[in-house]
Amino acid sequence: MEQTKALNALEPFLALSKSATSPRAAADLVTQATSNPNTYVFAELLRTPQIQALSQSPEHASHLRLLEIFSYGTYETYTSTPGLPALNDAQTLKLRQLSLLTLAGDPQHGLGYTTLLAALGLPDARSLEDLVISAVYADLLVAQLDPRNQTVHVSSVSPLRDLAPGSVPVILTQLRAWSGRCAETLSDLEAQIAAVRAGAAARHAERKARDAAQARLVEQASKAGAANDSRQGGAGVHGRGQNNVLSRAVAQLRGGGHRGKRGSVEANVGEEDDDELMEIDDDIAYEEGEVGGSGSGGGGAGGSNGGGSSQGKKRTSRRKL
C-alpha cells in the first residue's frame, strides 16, 4: 500500500525525465523529486538514462550522488560526503525520515535518544520527537515515544527504502540466519509436543494397568468371600453368615433392653397417676324407722311410707380429683 502510493507519486517525475535532455534540467528534476512530500522511493528515477547522464557532468554530478543518498543512504552519509548540494527544509525532513526507517530496521542500531540525535543531526530531544511524530503521521513507521527512558519503541517499518548496490548478498545472509532460527524454534516445539504426547500416553497406560489390577483384586476378593461363605455356612456362630446373624441378634437384644427399661418407667408413672386418683365414697344411709302412728302427723306419714319396717339403702358417689 505504501509502496504503491510512493510509486504513484513518482510517476510525474518519470514522465518529466524523458524531456530532461540537459544536465541542468535533470539536476532540477532531482531537486523537485526529493522535495516532494509524497515521494519516498527513487530507484526507477535513478535508473533513467537522463539521470545517469549526470555522472558525465562535473558541475551536476553531485545531484546524482544526492539522489542515490535519498534512494538508499542516510543523513550520516550526506553529512560525511563532501561537495553535495545544500538541502532545503523539505529535503532535510525527508532525508531524516528515510534515515529513521533505515535505523529502525537495522537491529544493530539502538533507538535511544542519544544515538538517534547523533545519527540524524538533531539538536535536542524535542526535535527528535517531532521527527518521529511526523514519520508516524506519514505512515512510514509505527512507533511510540518513551521520554522517561529516552527511547523510541518501533513496532513496524514501511518498506520504502531502495536496495543499495551489493546489498542482495547481505540480505540473503540475513534471511538464511532468520530461516535457521525459525527451523530451530520449530524443532524445539516439535520435541516439546512429542514429549507431552509421550507423557500423556504413559500416564494413560499406567492408569489403565492400575484399573485392571484393581478389577482383578476385587474379583479375587469376591470369589474368596463366596467360597468362604459356602464352606463356613453351617459352622455355627463361627461362620461368616452366623456372625452376621449374631450381630443382628445382639443389636436387637440391646434395643429390646432399652425398650423394656422404657416400659418400666412408663408403668411407674401410671401407678403414680393412679395414686393421684382419690376415691371418695360417700355412703349415706337413709334409714327410715318405724314411726309410731300414735304420735304426730309426721309419724303417721312415716308409718304409711315405711309400712312399719326399716330398710337401709346405700348410694355411692365416686369422684376423681
Buried (B, 14 or more C-beta within 10 A) or exposed (E): EBEEBBBEBBEEBBEBBEEBEEBBBBBBBBBEBBBBEEBBBBBBBBEBEBBEBBEEBEEBBBBBBBBBBBBBBBBBBBEEBEEBBEBEEEBBBBBBBBBBBBBBBEEEEEBBBEBBBEBBBBEEBEEBBEBBEBBBEBEBBBBEBEEEEBBBEBEEBBEBBBEEEEEEEEEEEEEEEEEEEEEEEEEEEEEEEEEEEEEEEEEEEEEEEEEEEEEEEEEEEEEEEEEEEEEBEEEEEEBBBBEEEBEEEEEEEEEEEEEEEEEEEEEEEEEEEEEEEEEEEEEEEEEBEEBEBEEEEEBBEBBEEBEEEEEEEEEEEEEEE
